[in-house]
């Protein structure tokens, strides 16, 4: 995975960063931590500049999240109800849960979008309910971009600081990511097995 990202950055430069970060938010297994970290390494070696790296990366993050937002906006809130009633068990939720989430998101959507930018997996998934609740496009893009700039700046600065040691750290990041994924899948399986709808 790391070699693929390095090749993409070398081939595409800032555009490569943009495409990788957009793809990372559409296909979550591509880790933004590694993409921006390697970008930071390129900054340390004089191959890139920090500010354009962060801006291009954050633009890619925003574009990838907009794809999920647009999907949610297209599906809509009420059109989701038959799906929940049929497959609610696999999502471990009922329509009443969706209504509560919808109400919460309408009231608190701005800070939810911002805060979730710093959370693995959720930073992508949160874009779907944002579209379903028809959050304003400008607000969605603004909060996504601002949160992404902060997160991507931290990652790029970490990569720049670590530079030569980044590959050594990547040896541990990969297994840790796999362990986290297994734990999340195990937690989901347990929740599905024990979930019971309320009367």
TIKEKOL-771906 format. One record per residue: chain; x, y, z of N, C-alpha, C in turn. Coordinates in Angstrom, 1 decimal. Layout:
  chain      nX      nY      nZ     caX     caY     caZ      cX      cY      cZ
      A       X       Y       Z       X       Y       Z       X       Y       Z
...
//
This chain:
  chain      nX      nY      nZ     caX     caY     caZ      cX      cY      cZ
      A     0.8    -1.2     0.0     0.0     0.0     0.0     0.9     1.3     0.0
      A     1.9     1.3     0.9     2.8     2.4     0.9     3.5     2.7    -0.4
      A     4.0     1.7    -1.0     4.6     1.8    -2.3     3.7     2.4    -3.4
      A     2.4     2.0    -3.4     1.5     2.5    -4.3     1.3     4.0    -4.1
      A     1.2     4.4    -2.8     1.0     5.8    -2.5     2.2     6.7    -2.9
      A     3.4     6.1    -2.6     4.6     6.8    -2.9     4.7     7.0    -4.4
      A     4.4     6.0    -5.2     4.4     6.1    -6.7     3.4     7.1    -7.2
      A     2.2     7.1    -6.6     1.1     8.1    -7.0     1.6     9.5    -6.7
      A     2.2     9.7    -5.6     2.7    11.1    -5.2     3.8    11.5    -6.2
      A     4.7    10.6    -6.4     5.8    10.9    -7.4     5.3    11.2    -8.8
      A     4.3    10.4    -9.2     3.8    10.6   -10.5     2.9    11.9   -10.6
      A     2.0    12.0    -9.7     1.0    13.1    -9.8     1.3    14.4    -9.0
      A     2.3    14.4    -8.1     2.5    15.6    -7.3     1.3    16.0    -6.5
      A     1.0    17.2    -6.5    -0.2    17.7    -5.7    -1.5    17.1    -6.2
      A    -1.6    17.0    -7.5    -2.8    16.3    -8.1    -2.9    14.9    -7.6
      A    -1.8    14.2    -7.5    -1.8    12.9    -6.9    -2.3    12.8    -5.5
      A    -1.8    13.8    -4.7    -2.3    13.9    -3.3    -3.8    14.2    -3.3
      A    -4.3    15.1    -4.2    -5.7    15.4    -4.2    -6.5    14.1    -4.6
      A    -6.1    13.3    -5.6    -6.8    12.1    -6.0    -6.8    11.1    -4.9
      A    -5.6    10.9    -4.3    -5.5     9.9    -3.2    -6.4    10.2    -2.0
      A    -6.4    11.5    -1.7    -7.3    11.9    -0.5    -8.8    11.8    -0.8
      A    -9.1    12.1    -2.1   -10.5    11.9    -2.5   -10.9    10.5    -2.5
      A   -10.0     9.6    -3.0   -10.3     8.2    -3.0   -10.3     7.6    -1.6
      A    -9.5     8.1    -0.7    -9.5     7.7     0.7   -10.8     7.8     1.4
      A   -11.5     8.9     1.0   -12.8     9.1     1.6   -14.0     8.4     0.9
      A   -13.7     7.8    -0.3   -14.7     7.0    -1.0   -14.5     5.5    -0.7
      A   -13.2     5.2    -0.6   -12.8     3.8    -0.3   -11.9     3.9     1.0
      A   -12.6     3.9     2.2   -11.8     4.2     3.4   -10.6     3.4     3.7
      A   -10.4     2.1     3.3    -9.1     1.4     3.6    -7.9     2.1     3.2
      A    -7.9     3.1     2.3    -6.7     3.8     1.9    -6.5     4.9     3.0
      A    -5.4     4.8     3.8    -5.2     5.6     5.0    -4.7     7.0     4.7
      A    -5.5     8.0     5.1    -5.1     9.4     5.0    -3.8     9.7     5.8
      A    -3.7     9.0     6.9    -2.5     9.2     7.8    -1.2     8.9     7.0
      A    -1.2     7.8     6.2    -0.1     7.5     5.4     0.1     8.4     4.2
      A    -1.0     8.8     3.5    -0.9     9.7     2.4    -0.3    11.0     2.8
      A    -0.9    11.7     3.8    -0.4    13.0     4.2     1.0    12.9     4.9
      A     1.2    11.8     5.6     2.5    11.6     6.2     3.6    11.5     5.2
      A     3.4    10.7     4.1     4.4    10.6     3.1     4.5    12.0     2.3
      A     3.4    12.7     2.2     3.5    14.1     1.7     4.4    14.9     2.5
      A     4.2    14.8     3.9     5.1    15.6     4.8     6.5    15.2     4.6
      A     6.8    13.9     4.3     8.2    13.5     4.1     8.7    14.2     2.8
      A     7.9    14.3     1.8     8.3    14.9     0.6     8.6    16.4     0.8
      A     7.9    17.0     1.7     8.2    18.4     2.1     9.5    18.5     2.8
      A     9.8    17.6     3.7    11.1    17.6     4.4    12.3    17.4     3.4
      A    12.0    16.7     2.3    13.1    16.5     1.3    13.1    17.5     0.2
      A    12.3    18.6     0.3    12.3    19.6    -0.7    11.5    19.3    -1.9
      A    10.8    18.2    -1.9    10.0    17.8    -3.2     8.6    18.5    -3.2
      A     8.2    19.0    -2.1     6.9    19.6    -2.1     6.9    20.8    -1.1
      A     5.9    21.7    -1.2     5.8    22.8    -0.2     4.6    22.4     0.7
      A     4.8    22.8     2.0     3.8    22.4     3.0     2.4    22.9     2.8
      A     2.3    24.2     2.5     0.9    24.8     2.4     0.2    24.3     1.2
      A     0.8    24.2     0.0     0.0    23.6    -1.2    -0.3    22.1    -0.9
      A     0.6    21.4    -0.2     0.3    20.0     0.2    -1.0    19.9     1.0
      A    -1.1    20.8     2.0    -2.2    20.7     2.9    -3.5    21.2     2.2
      A    -3.4    22.2     1.4    -4.6    22.7     0.6    -5.1    21.7    -0.4
      A    -4.2    21.1    -1.2    -4.6    20.0    -2.1    -5.1    18.8    -1.4
      A    -4.5    18.4    -0.3    -5.0    17.3     0.4    -6.4    17.5     1.0
      A    -6.6    18.7     1.5    -7.9    19.0     2.1    -9.0    19.2     1.1
      A    -8.6    19.7    -0.1    -9.5    19.8    -1.2    -9.9    18.4    -1.6
      A    -9.0    17.4    -1.7    -9.3    16.1    -2.0   -10.2    15.4    -1.0
      A    -9.9    15.7     0.3   -10.8    15.2     1.4   -12.2    15.7     1.2
      A   -12.3    17.0     0.9   -13.7    17.6     0.8   -14.4    17.0    -0.4
      A   -13.7    16.8    -1.5   -14.3    16.2    -2.7   -14.8    14.8    -2.5
      A   -14.0    14.0    -1.8   -14.4    12.6    -1.5   -15.6    12.6    -0.6
      A   -15.7    13.5     0.4   -16.8    13.5     1.3   -18.0    14.0     0.6
      A   -17.8    14.9    -0.4   -19.0    15.5    -1.1   -19.7    14.3    -1.9
      A   -19.0    13.3    -2.3   -19.6    12.2    -3.0   -20.6    11.5    -2.1
      A   -20.2    11.3    -0.9   -21.2    10.7     0.1   -22.3    11.6     0.4
      A   -22.0    12.9     0.5   -23.1    13.9     0.8   -24.1    13.9    -0.3
      A   -23.6    13.9    -1.6   -24.5    14.0    -2.7   -25.4    12.7    -2.8
      A   -24.8    11.5    -2.4   -25.6    10.3    -2.4   -26.7    10.4    -1.4
      A   -26.3    10.9    -0.2   -27.3    11.0     0.9   -28.4    12.0     0.5
      A   -28.1    13.1    -0.2   -29.0    14.1    -0.6   -29.9    13.5    -1.7
      A   -29.4    12.6    -2.6   -30.2    12.0    -3.6   -31.2    11.0    -3.0
      A   -30.7    10.2    -2.1   -31.6     9.2    -1.5   -32.6     9.9    -0.6
      A   -32.2    10.9     0.1   -33.2    11.6     1.0   -33.4    10.9     2.3
      A   -34.1    11.5     3.1   -34.4    11.0     4.5   -35.6    10.0     4.5
      A   -36.7    10.4     3.9   -37.9     9.5     4.0   -37.7     8.3     3.1
      A   -37.0     8.4     2.0   -36.8     7.3     1.1   -36.0     6.2     1.7
      A   -35.3     6.6     2.9   -34.5     5.6     3.6   -35.3     4.7     4.5
      A   -36.6     5.1     4.7   -37.4     4.3     5.7   -37.7     2.9     5.3
      A   -38.1     2.6     4.0   -38.3     1.2     3.6   -37.0     0.3     3.8
      A   -35.9     0.9     3.6   -34.6     0.2     3.7   -34.4    -0.2     5.2
      A   -34.6     0.8     6.1   -34.5     0.6     7.5   -35.5    -0.5     8.0
      A   -36.7    -0.4     7.6   -37.7    -1.3     8.0   -37.4    -2.8     7.6
      A   -36.7    -2.9     6.4   -36.4    -4.2     5.9   -35.1    -4.7     6.4
      A   -34.1    -3.8     6.6   -32.8    -4.3     6.9   -32.3    -3.7     8.3
      A   -33.2    -3.2     9.1   -32.8    -2.5    10.3   -32.0    -3.4    11.2
      A   -32.2    -4.7    11.2   -31.4    -5.5    12.1   -29.9    -5.4    11.8
      A   -29.6    -5.4    10.5   -28.1    -5.3    10.1   -27.5    -4.0    10.4
      A   -28.4    -3.0    10.6   -27.9    -1.6    11.0   -28.1    -1.4    12.5
      A   -28.7    -2.4    13.1   -29.0    -2.3    14.5   -29.7    -1.0    14.9
      A   -30.8    -0.7    14.1   -31.5     0.5    14.4   -32.9     0.4    13.8
      A   -33.9     1.1    14.4   -35.2     1.2    14.0   -35.5     2.6    13.4
      A   -36.6     2.8    12.8   -36.9     4.1    12.2   -36.9     5.2    13.2
      A   -37.4     4.9    14.5   -37.4     5.9    15.5   -36.0     6.3    15.8
      A   -35.0     5.4    15.7   -33.6     5.8    15.9   -33.1     6.8    14.9
      A   -33.6     6.5    13.6   -33.2     7.4    12.5   -33.8     8.8    12.7
      A   -35.1     8.8    13.2   -35.7    10.1    13.4   -35.0    10.9    14.5
      A   -34.5    10.2    15.5   -33.8    11.0    16.6   -32.5    11.5    16.0
      A   -31.8    10.6    15.2   -30.5    11.1    14.6   -30.7    12.2    13.7
      A   -31.8    12.2    12.9   -32.2    13.2    12.0   -32.4    14.5    12.7
      A   -33.1    14.5    13.8   -33.4    15.7    14.6   -32.1    16.3    15.2
      A   -31.3    15.4    15.7   -30.0    15.8    16.3   -29.1    16.5    15.3
      A   -29.1    15.9    14.1   -28.2    16.4    13.1   -28.6    17.7    12.5
      A   -30.0    17.9    12.4   -30.5    19.2    12.0   -30.1    20.3    12.9
      A   -30.1    20.0    14.3   -29.8    21.0    15.3   -28.3    21.2    15.4
      A   -27.5    20.1    15.3   -26.1    20.2    15.7   -25.2    19.9    14.5
      A   -25.7    19.9    13.3   -24.9    19.4    12.1   -23.6    20.1    11.9
      A   -23.5    21.4    12.2   -22.2    22.1    11.9   -21.1    21.5    12.7
      A   -21.2    21.4    14.0   -20.1    21.0    14.8   -19.9    19.5    14.7
      A   -20.9    18.7    14.4   -20.8    17.3    14.2   -19.9    17.0    13.0
      A   -20.1    17.8    11.9   -19.3    17.6    10.7   -17.8    18.0    11.0
      A   -17.6    19.1    11.7   -16.3    19.5    12.1   -15.6    18.5    13.0
      A   -16.2    18.1    14.1   -15.6    17.2    15.0   -15.2    15.8    14.4
      A   -16.2    15.3    13.6   -16.0    14.0    13.0   -14.9    13.9    12.0
      A   -14.3    15.0    11.6   -13.2    15.0    10.7   -12.0    14.4    11.3
      A   -12.0    14.4    12.7   -10.8    13.8    13.4   -11.0    12.4    13.8
      A   -12.0    11.7    13.4   -12.3    10.4    13.8   -12.2     9.4    12.6
      A   -11.4     8.3    12.8   -11.4     7.3    11.7   -12.7     6.8    11.4
      A   -13.0     6.5    10.1   -14.2     5.9     9.6   -15.4     6.9     9.6
      A   -15.6     7.5    10.8   -16.8     8.4    11.0   -16.6     9.6    10.2
      A   -15.4    10.1     9.9   -15.2    11.3     9.2   -15.7    11.2     7.8
      A   -15.8     9.9     7.3   -16.4     9.7     5.9   -17.9     9.5     6.1
      A   -18.3     8.6     7.0   -19.7     8.2     7.1   -20.6     9.4     7.5
      A   -20.1    10.4     8.2   -21.0    11.4     8.6   -21.5    12.3     7.5
      A   -20.8    12.2     6.3   -21.3    12.9     5.2   -22.6    12.4     4.6
      A   -22.9    11.2     4.8   -24.2    10.6     4.3   -25.4    11.2     5.0
      A   -25.5    11.2     6.4   -26.6    11.9     7.0   -26.6    13.4     6.8
      A   -25.5    14.0     6.5   -25.5    15.4     6.2   -26.3    15.7     4.9
      A   -26.1    14.8     3.9   -26.8    14.9     2.7   -28.3    14.6     2.9
      A   -28.6    13.5     3.7   -30.0    13.1     3.9   -30.8    14.2     4.6
      A   -30.2    14.9     5.5   -30.9    16.0     6.2   -30.9    17.3     5.4
      A   -30.3    17.2     4.2   -30.2    18.4     3.3   -29.5    19.6     4.0
      A   -28.4    19.3     4.7   -27.6    20.4     5.2   -27.2    21.2     4.0
      A   -27.1    22.5     4.3   -26.7    23.4     3.2   -25.3    23.0     2.6
      A   -25.2    23.0     1.3   -24.0    22.6     0.6   -22.8    23.5     1.0
      A   -23.0    24.8     1.1   -21.9    25.7     1.4   -21.4    25.4     2.9
      A   -22.4    25.2     3.8   -22.0    24.9     5.2   -21.3    23.6     5.3
      A   -21.8    22.6     4.6   -21.1    21.3     4.6   -19.7    21.4     4.1
      A   -19.5    22.0     2.9   -18.2    22.1     2.3   -17.2    22.9     3.2
      A   -17.8    24.0     3.8   -16.9    24.9     4.7   -16.4    24.1     5.9
      A   -17.4    23.4     6.6   -17.0    22.7     7.8   -16.1    21.5     7.5
      A   -16.4    20.9     6.4   -15.5    19.7     6.0   -14.1    20.2     5.7
      A   -14.0    21.3     5.0   -12.7    21.8     4.5   -11.9    22.3     5.7
      A   -12.6    23.1     6.6   -11.9    23.6     7.8   -11.4    22.5     8.7
      A   -12.2    21.5     9.0   -11.8    20.4     9.8   -10.7    19.6     9.1
      A   -10.8    19.4     7.8    -9.8    18.7     7.1    -8.4    19.4     7.1
      A    -8.4    20.7     7.0    -7.2    21.4     7.0    -6.4    21.2     8.3
      A    -7.2    21.2     9.4    -6.5    21.0    10.7    -5.9    19.6    10.8
      A    -6.8    18.6    10.5    -6.3    17.2    10.6    -5.2    16.9     9.6
      A    -5.3    17.4     8.4    -4.2    17.1     7.4    -2.9    17.9     7.7
      A    -3.1    19.0     8.3    -1.9    19.8     8.8    -1.1    19.0     9.8
      A    -1.8    18.4    10.8    -1.2    17.6    11.8    -0.4    16.4    11.2
      A    -1.1    15.7    10.2    -0.5    14.6     9.6     0.7    14.9     8.8
      A     0.6    16.0     8.0     1.7    16.5     7.2     2.9    16.9     8.0
      A     2.6    17.6     9.1     3.7    18.1    10.0     4.4    16.9    10.6
      A     3.6    15.9    11.0     4.2    14.7    11.6     5.1    14.0    10.6
      A     4.6    13.9     9.4     5.5    13.2     8.3     6.7    14.0     8.1
      A     6.6    15.3     8.1     7.8    16.2     7.9     8.8    16.0     9.0
      A     8.3    15.9    10.2     9.1    15.8    11.4     9.8    14.4    11.5
      A     9.0    13.4    11.2     9.6    12.0    11.3    10.5    11.7    10.1
      A    10.1    12.1     8.9    10.9    11.9     7.7    11.4    10.5     7.6
      A    12.7    10.3     7.8    13.3     9.0     7.6    12.7     7.9     8.4
      A    12.2     8.2     9.6    11.6     7.2    10.5    10.2     6.7    10.1
      A     9.6     7.4     9.1     8.2     7.2     8.8     8.0     5.8     8.3
      A     8.9     5.2     7.5     8.7     3.8     7.0     8.7     2.9     8.2
      A     9.6     3.1     9.2     9.7     2.3    10.3     8.4     2.3    11.1
      A     7.8     3.5    11.2     6.5     3.6    12.0     5.4     2.9    11.2
      A     5.5     3.0     9.8     4.5     2.4     9.0     4.4     0.9     9.2
      A     5.5     0.2     9.6     5.4    -1.2     9.9     4.5    -1.5    11.0
      A     4.3    -0.5    11.9     3.4    -0.7    13.1     2.0    -0.2    12.8
      A     1.9     0.8    11.9     0.6     1.4    11.6    -0.2     0.3    10.9
      A     0.4    -0.4    10.0    -0.4    -1.4     9.2    -1.0    -2.5    10.1
      A    -0.3    -3.2    11.0    -0.9    -4.1    11.9    -1.9    -3.5    12.9
      A    -1.6    -2.3    13.3    -2.5    -1.6    14.2    -3.8    -1.3    13.5
      A    -3.8    -0.9    12.2    -5.0    -0.7    11.5    -5.8    -2.0    11.3
      A    -5.1    -3.1    11.0    -5.8    -4.4    10.9    -6.4    -4.8    12.2
      A    -5.7    -4.6    13.3    -6.3    -5.0    14.6    -7.5    -4.1    14.9
      A    -7.5    -2.9    14.6    -8.6    -2.0    14.8    -9.8    -2.4    14.0
      A    -9.5    -2.7    12.7   -10.6    -3.2    11.8   -11.2    -4.4    12.3
      A   -10.4    -5.4    12.8   -11.0    -6.7    13.3   -11.8    -6.4    14.6
      A   -11.3    -5.5    15.4   -12.1    -5.2    16.6   -13.4    -4.5    16.3
      A   -13.4    -3.6    15.3   -14.7    -3.0    14.9   -15.6    -4.0    14.3
      A   -15.1    -4.9    13.5   -16.0    -5.9    12.9   -16.5    -6.9    14.0
      A   -15.7    -7.2    14.9   -16.1    -8.1    16.0   -17.2    -7.4    16.9
      A   -17.0    -6.1    17.1   -18.0    -5.3    17.9   -19.3    -5.2    17.1
      A   -19.2    -5.0    15.8   -20.5    -5.0    15.0   -21.2    -6.3    15.0
      A   -20.5    -7.4    14.9   -21.1    -8.8    14.9   -21.8    -9.0    16.2
      A   -21.1    -8.6    17.3   -21.8    -8.8    18.6   -23.0    -8.0    18.7
      A   -23.0    -6.7    18.2   -24.2    -5.9    18.3   -25.3    -6.4    17.5
      A   -25.0    -7.0    16.3   -26.1    -7.6    15.5   -26.7    -8.8    16.2
      A   -25.8    -9.6    16.8   -26.3   -10.8    17.4   -27.1   -10.6    18.6
      A   -26.9    -9.5    19.3   -27.6    -9.2    20.6   -28.7    -8.1    20.4
      A   -28.8    -7.5    19.3   -29.7    -6.4    19.1   -31.2    -6.9    19.1
      A   -32.1    -6.2    19.8   -33.5    -6.6    19.7   -34.3    -5.3    19.5
      A   -35.2    -5.3    18.6   -36.0    -4.1    18.4   -36.9    -3.8    19.6
      A   -37.1    -2.5    19.9   -38.0    -2.1    20.9   -39.4    -2.2    20.4
      A   -40.3    -2.5    21.4   -41.8    -2.5    21.0   -42.3    -1.2    20.7
//
